[in-house]
Amino acid sequence: MEILKEFQQKFNWCLDIETLLESSEFEALVLTDNNQNIKWVNKGFTKMTGYPANYTIGKKPNFLQGEQSSSKTRKIIRTQLQSGHSFKEEIINYRKDGKPYKCEIKIYPLKDESNEIVHLLALENALDI
């Protein structure tokens, strides 16, 4: 989690990342900029999805979505992202090998000292379908 501490210092996030991570259950972490371009993923993401970190950088997390990913849920996520608040949602995503899985996502907007959202942090867990 050292890399997240470095990001926190560089961008002056107001959220206490260390406390958040210590008090939360997750398999994967995904850090995006405020345009939802992936900046960093942890090893748990690679284990959960099969995609290596270098493949994901610069992509949007929706590259994991596919045929069974609910358009209604995608719309809810987009609306929630615009709200600027933390939220939790579940969506069907797809691993690199094409197998679907239910992904529980908790998204936290990361704001700087001027209260601007500069990044989003997703804590994710794979659930049985």
Helices and strands as residue ranges (DSSP letters): H 2-11, H 17-22, E 28-33, E 38-41, H 43-49, H 53-56, G 61-64, H 71-83, E 87-94, E 100-111, E 117-127
